[in-house]
């Protein structure tokens, strides 16, 4: 099997109307389809789907670090932080890191799903770890 990339990301939501507004305002997602129980977006070429699931518990999600991270430019970090605060999003800065690791903003959607805006790439992080975390085991990415 040859995976070609991410086809789509589906997120379970409890209030479709509130979530539609959140994803448009916070991510600038372009709404493509809206129904009683679903919404589809174009998020810079990524197919993002929201599906309503009202009756599931949503308590444990706040204890998890599972998240989706999106890349932003470092020069947009402060403006993005301020914009999220102006939108009333509960946003926090990530833990202190070395500049080579990048900076992060963490925030949750109305149902508690955790997201991150991060300023560096996977390659940046691995290069930093190779230089500074000799105890880690590294593999050849070309295989």
C-alpha positions as CSV (number, residue, x, y, z in Angstrom):
1,X,0.0,0.0,0.0
2,X,1.2,3.5,-0.8
3,X,-0.3,6.2,1.3
4,X,-0.7,9.4,-0.7
5,X,-1.3,11.8,2.2
6,X,-4.2,12.7,4.5
7,X,-7.6,12.4,2.8
8,X,-9.6,14.3,5.4
9,X,-9.9,14.9,9.1
10,X,-13.2,14.4,10.8
11,X,-14.0,16.0,14.2
12,X,-16.9,15.1,16.4
13,X,-18.9,18.1,17.6
14,X,-21.8,18.6,19.9
15,X,-23.1,22.0,18.5
16,X,-22.7,22.3,14.7
17,X,-23.6,25.9,14.5
18,X,-21.1,27.0,17.2
19,X,-18.4,24.8,15.6
20,X,-19.0,26.1,12.1
21,X,-18.4,29.6,13.4
22,X,-15.3,28.6,15.4
23,X,-13.6,26.9,12.4
24,X,-14.4,29.8,10.1
25,X,-13.1,32.4,12.5
26,X,-10.1,30.7,14.0
27,X,-8.8,28.8,11.0
28,X,-10.2,30.8,8.2
29,X,-11.7,27.6,6.8
30,X,-14.0,28.0,3.8
31,X,-17.3,26.3,4.3
32,X,-18.2,24.0,1.4
33,X,-21.1,21.9,2.6
34,X,-23.5,22.2,5.5
35,X,-26.2,19.8,6.6
36,X,-28.2,18.9,9.7
37,X,-25.4,16.8,11.1
38,X,-22.3,17.7,9.1
39,X,-20.2,20.4,7.6
40,X,-17.3,20.2,5.1
41,X,-14.5,22.8,4.8
42,X,-11.6,23.5,2.6
43,X,-8.7,24.4,5.0
44,X,-5.9,25.4,2.7
45,X,-6.4,22.3,0.5
46,X,-7.2,20.0,3.5
47,X,-10.7,18.5,3.7
48,X,-12.0,19.1,7.2
49,X,-15.3,17.5,8.2
50,X,-17.4,18.2,11.3
51,X,-19.9,15.5,12.3
52,X,-22.5,16.0,15.1
53,X,-22.4,13.5,18.0
54,X,-24.4,15.0,20.8
55,X,-24.6,12.1,23.2
56,X,-21.0,11.2,23.7
57,X,-19.1,12.1,26.9
58,X,-16.4,14.8,26.4
59,X,-14.7,14.9,29.8
60,X,-11.6,12.8,29.1
61,X,-10.5,14.9,26.1
62,X,-9.3,17.7,28.5
63,X,-6.8,15.3,30.0
64,X,-5.2,14.3,26.7
65,X,-2.3,15.8,24.8
66,X,-3.6,14.3,21.6
67,X,-3.8,17.2,19.2
68,X,-3.6,18.5,15.6
69,X,-0.9,21.0,14.9
70,X,-0.8,23.5,12.0
71,X,2.3,25.4,10.8
72,X,2.5,29.1,11.0
73,X,5.3,31.5,10.2
74,X,7.3,32.8,13.2
75,X,6.6,36.4,12.2
76,X,2.9,35.7,12.5
77,X,3.1,34.3,16.0
78,X,2.3,37.4,18.0
79,X,-0.5,38.5,15.7
80,X,-2.0,35.0,15.7
81,X,-1.9,34.9,19.5
82,X,-3.6,38.3,19.8
83,X,-6.3,37.4,17.2
84,X,-7.2,34.2,19.1
85,X,-7.5,36.1,22.3
86,X,-9.7,38.7,20.6
87,X,-11.9,35.9,19.3
88,X,-12.4,34.8,22.9
89,X,-10.4,31.6,22.3
90,X,-8.7,30.1,25.5
91,X,-5.2,30.1,24.1
92,X,-1.9,29.4,25.9
93,X,1.6,29.6,24.8
94,X,3.5,26.3,24.7
95,X,6.3,25.3,27.1
96,X,9.5,27.2,26.9
97,X,11.7,25.8,24.1
98,X,15.0,26.5,22.5
99,X,14.5,28.9,19.5
100,X,15.5,26.1,17.1
101,X,12.5,24.1,18.2
102,X,10.0,26.8,17.4
103,X,7.1,28.3,19.4
104,X,3.6,27.0,19.9
105,X,0.1,28.2,20.7
106,X,-2.4,25.7,22.1
107,X,-6.1,26.1,22.1
108,X,-9.3,24.0,22.1
109,X,-12.4,24.1,20.0
110,X,-15.9,24.3,21.7
111,X,-15.9,20.5,22.3
112,X,-12.4,20.4,23.8
113,X,-10.4,19.2,20.8
114,X,-6.8,20.4,21.2
115,X,-5.0,22.3,18.4
116,X,-1.6,23.8,18.1
117,X,-0.1,26.5,15.8
118,X,3.6,25.8,15.6
119,X,6.4,27.8,14.0
120,X,8.9,25.1,13.0
121,X,8.9,22.0,10.9
122,X,9.5,18.3,11.7
123,X,12.9,18.6,10.0
124,X,13.8,21.5,12.3
125,X,12.9,19.5,15.4
126,X,14.8,16.4,14.3
127,X,17.9,18.4,13.5
128,X,17.7,20.1,16.9
129,X,17.3,16.7,18.6
130,X,20.2,15.1,16.7
131,X,22.4,17.9,17.9
132,X,21.1,18.1,21.5
133,X,19.4,14.8,22.4
134,X,22.1,12.2,21.8
135,X,20.1,9.6,23.8
136,X,17.4,9.4,21.1
137,X,17.5,6.8,18.4
138,X,17.3,8.2,14.9
139,X,16.3,6.4,11.7
140,X,16.9,7.0,8.0
141,X,13.9,9.0,6.7
142,X,14.6,7.8,3.1
143,X,13.7,4.2,3.8
